Amino acid sequence: SSNAFSPASTVATDSFTPTPITVPAGWVTFRWVTPSHVHTLTWDSGPGTLPANTGTITSGTRTVTLEPGTYQYHCSIHGGPGTGMHGTIVVQ
């Protein structure tokens, strides 16, 4: 639909914002906004089959489809599960 809304998380210098974020089930877009910094999107936990982890990314977007539940993720360069650059998405 042309009116579709995709909630977004920003991948900045050393953070995911906002976190935690609560979104409806469906697509979530991660936007890399600091081109000089390399980050990954690595999934730690969540319901069902987790989205594919990314390699290193410096710019652009990645959109994933999420079912209801709580997801934990991190940047494998600047964080780890629950530490450093990490985030939480609650999907309703």
Legacy VTK file of the C-alpha trace (Angstrom):
# vtk DataFile Version 3.0
C-alpha trace
ASCII
DATASET POLYDATA
POINTS 92 float
0.000 0.000 0.000
1.243 3.504 -0.720
0.177 4.523 2.795
2.311 1.851 4.492
4.380 3.070 7.437
7.604 1.357 8.389
8.818 2.108 11.927
12.520 2.956 11.935
15.533 2.569 14.179
18.534 4.799 13.542
22.027 3.291 13.520
24.239 6.186 14.605
27.823 6.638 15.830
27.685 3.990 18.568
23.977 3.554 19.249
20.655 2.291 18.004
17.899 4.852 18.627
15.334 4.676 19.938
15.769 1.646 22.175
13.688 0.109 23.387
11.195 0.726 20.602
7.651 -0.660 20.440
6.248 -1.254 16.957
3.339 -3.065 15.291
4.048 -6.439 13.677
5.422 -6.115 10.155
8.370 -4.240 8.694
10.993 -2.348 10.666
13.665 -0.333 8.867
17.151 0.289 10.251
18.828 3.417 8.817
22.614 3.890 8.906
23.135 7.663 9.357
26.861 7.971 10.099
28.610 6.912 6.861
32.121 7.041 8.336
31.269 4.404 10.962
30.876 0.696 10.229
28.194 -1.243 12.118
26.460 -4.601 11.964
22.952 -5.700 12.875
23.309 -8.993 14.750
20.201 -10.653 16.203
20.489 -12.229 19.662
16.977 -13.398 20.497
13.363 -13.206 19.441
10.410 -15.394 18.524
10.536 -17.804 15.610
13.234 -17.553 12.977
15.366 -14.448 13.460
16.122 -12.133 10.516
19.485 -12.642 8.831
22.416 -10.839 10.440
24.079 -8.179 8.306
27.714 -7.923 7.480
29.424 -4.584 8.042
27.423 -1.648 6.695
28.384 2.038 6.474
25.230 3.579 4.950
21.781 2.835 3.608
18.895 0.882 5.096
17.924 -2.675 5.977
14.271 -3.645 6.398
13.239 -6.757 8.316
9.860 -8.350 8.954
9.134 -9.080 12.610
6.334 -11.063 14.254
4.955 -10.224 17.726
7.452 -10.671 20.558
10.602 -9.093 21.997
13.812 -8.994 19.969
17.340 -8.275 21.204
20.126 -7.234 18.808
23.577 -5.629 18.811
26.439 -4.345 16.667
29.131 -7.029 16.703
31.857 -4.373 16.363
30.769 -2.008 19.162
28.764 -4.211 21.490
27.507 -7.628 22.416
24.308 -9.221 23.690
22.957 -6.750 26.261
26.104 -4.609 26.361
27.648 -1.691 24.462
25.814 -0.921 21.228
22.673 -3.028 21.585
18.915 -2.608 21.306
15.480 -4.024 22.004
12.390 -4.063 19.788
9.002 -5.004 21.244
6.615 -6.044 18.462
2.901 -6.025 19.269
LINES 1 93
92 0 1 2 3 4 5 6 7 8 9 10 11 12 13 14 15 16 17 18 19 20 21 22 23 24 25 26 27 28 29 30 31 32 33 34 35 36 37 38 39 40 41 42 43 44 45 46 47 48 49 50 51 52 53 54 55 56 57 58 59 60 61 62 63 64 65 66 67 68 69 70 71 72 73 74 75 76 77 78 79 80 81 82 83 84 85 86 87 88 89 90 91
